[in-house]
Amino acid sequence: MFVSSSLSADHKDLIHDVAYDFHGRRMATCSSDQSVKIWDQGEGGEWHCSANWKTHSGSVWRVTWAHPEFGQVIATCSFDRTASVWEELVVDSSPDGSHKNWVKKACLVDSRTSVTDVQFCPKHLGLQLATCSSDGIVRIYEAPDVMNLSQWSLQFEIVCKLSCSCLSWNPSRMHSPMIAVGSDDSNPSAGGKVLIYEYYDNNRKWQKVETIMSITDPVRDVEFSPNLGRSYHLLGIASKDVHIISIKPLRKEQLGLIGQAGINKFEMRPTATFDEHKATVWRLSWNVTGTVLATSGDDGCVRVWKGNYLENWKCIAVLRGDGSQVKPGEPQTQTSANSSAANGQSSNARSRSTYGGRASDEKAYSSSPQRHLFMRSVSTN
C-alpha cells in the first residue's frame, strides 16, 4: 500500500540530498541555493520547516545526521571545498518556550577541491566523520570529546587515486570498520570505480582490500545495507544501472590457500543488476532491515526493489516524480530529474503500518523541478 503527500520545500535551486534522522521524525534537505532546511513531523503526520539557514558559499551536495546519542547534530559538505558540523542548541529561554538555533561547531577545510560526500560512522565506532573529495582523498575525522564538537582531529587520509563522488560506512558490528568509496571518473580504462577499504587495528591503518572491477561506469552513490545477522554484506551501487554486490569474508583456511597473510579477503559476487531506469541513477537507500532498496534517476522515477531469502530481487513499485504510482502495463512518463531517494530510518510507531501488521518505510525524494518533496509511506507486504 502506498500513501503519498507532497510539500513545497521552497528551495531556490536544485535539492541535492534528503536525509532522515535516526527516529525518522526529522528531515534535512540541502540545495544549490547554499542552504539547509530542517523539517519536523507533527503529531498528525504533517511536516513543517523548523530551521532554514545558509550553510556554505557554494552548492551543498550532502547532509547527514549523527546518532541522537551525540545530540541533534548534522554535517554538510559543499562545492566550496569545506565540510561543516552543526549542532542544534537552546540559545534563549523565554515564557513562550525555549528558542533553538543551529550553530556551526566546526568547519573542516583540508580539501583543496569540492567535498562530494560526508557521512558519520556507525554509533559503535564513536563520533567519527568521513568526507571524500574530487581530489581523490577520503578524510576521516574524530571528535576526541563528544561534549565539545568544536574540536575535530584529522585521523586518516586515504588516497584513492580516482576522483571520489560518494562513500558509505559498513554498519555491521561484527566486522572491522569498512568503507566503500565510489568514483565518478568517466574514463573506462581507469578500472573499477568502487573501492573497499578496511581498518586494521594492529597497525592502525586503512587498507584497500577490494576493487569492484565489474563497475567501470561513473558511480553516483553507494550504500551498505543494514546487516541483521547475515554472514555477508550487501552494497548498493548507483551508476548507469543499479547494482547489488554481495561481499562475503573468506574464512581463514580459504585465506591460506590464497596466501594473503594479514589482509582480509572477500568473495565479491554480483547479486542483482537493474537497468530499468534507462538513465543515470543518482541516489539509492536501504530500509532498516536491508530487504528493500529505493533508487532514483534521470528517468524521473523512484523504483522500489525487494529481495527474498533466496536473493531474488524484483521491482515492487515505480513512483513518478509527482508522487503517483505507475500501475502495471501503464507507460511511464520520462522526465529529467536529478532526484534524491532516502529511507526513513524509523523505529517508532509512525513507521508501522497496521495493514497486515507489518512494518512500513517512509521515503522522501525530490523531483523535477527539484524544489518539491514527496513523502510516501510504503508497506512492503
C-alpha positions, 0 to 999 in steps of 0.5 A: 500500500502506498500513501503519498503527500507532497510539500513545497520545500521552497528551495531556490535551486536544485535539492541535492540530498534528503536525509532522515534522522535516526527516529525518522521524525526529522528531515534535512534537505540541502540545495544549490541555493547554499542552504539547509532546511530542517523539517519536523513531523507533527503529531498528525503526520504533517511536516513543517520547516523548523530551521532554514539557514545558509550553510556554505558559499557554494552548492551543498551536495550532502547532509547527514545526521549523527546518532541522537546519542551525540545530540541533534547534530548534522554535517554538510559538505559543499562545492566550496571545498569545506565540510561543516558540523552543526549542532542544534542548541537552546540559545534563549529561554523565554515564557513562550518556550525555549528558542533553538538555533543551529550553530556551526561547531566546526568547519573542516577545510583540508580539501583543496577541491569540492567535498562530494560526500560526508557521512558519520560512522556507525554509533559503535565506532564513536563520533567519527566523520568521513568526507571524500573529495574530487581530489581523490582523498577520503578524510576521516575525522574524530571528535576526541570529546563528544561534549565539545564538537568544536574540536575535530582531529584529522585521523586518516587520509586515504588516497584513492587515486580516482576522483571520489563522488560518494562513500558509505560506512559498513554498519555491521558490528561484527566486522572491522570498520569498512568503507566503500568509496565510489568514483565518478571518473568517466574514463573506462580504462581507469578500472573499477570505480568502487573501492573497499577499504578496511581498518586494521587495528594492529597497525592502525591503518586503512587498507584497500582490500577490494576493487569492484572491477565489474563497475567501470561506469561513473558511480553516483552513490553507494550504500551498505545495507543494514546487516541483521545477522547475515554472514555477508554484506550487501552494497548498493551501487548507483551508476548507469544501472543499479547494482547489488554486490554481495561481499562475503569474508573468506574464512581463514583456511580459504585465506591460506590457500590464497596466501594473503597473510594479514589482509582480509579477503572477500568473495565479491559476487554480483547479486542483482543488476537493474537497468530499468531506469534507462538513465543515470541513477543518482541516489539509492537507500536501504530500509532498516532491515536491508530487504528493500532498496529505493533508487532514483534517476534521470528517468524521473522515477523512484523504483522500489526493489525487494529481495527474498531469502533466496536473493531474488530481487524484483521491482515492487513499485515505480513512483513518478516524480509527482508522487503517483504510482505507475500501475502495471502495463501503464507507460511511464512518463520520462522526465529529467530529474536529478532526484534524491531517494532516502529511507526513513530510518524509523523505529517508532510507531509512525513507521508501522503500518497496521495493514497486515501488521507489518512494518512500513518505510517512509521515503522522501525524494525530490523531483523535477523541478527539484524544489518539491518533496514527496513523502510516501509511506510504503508497506512492503507486504 
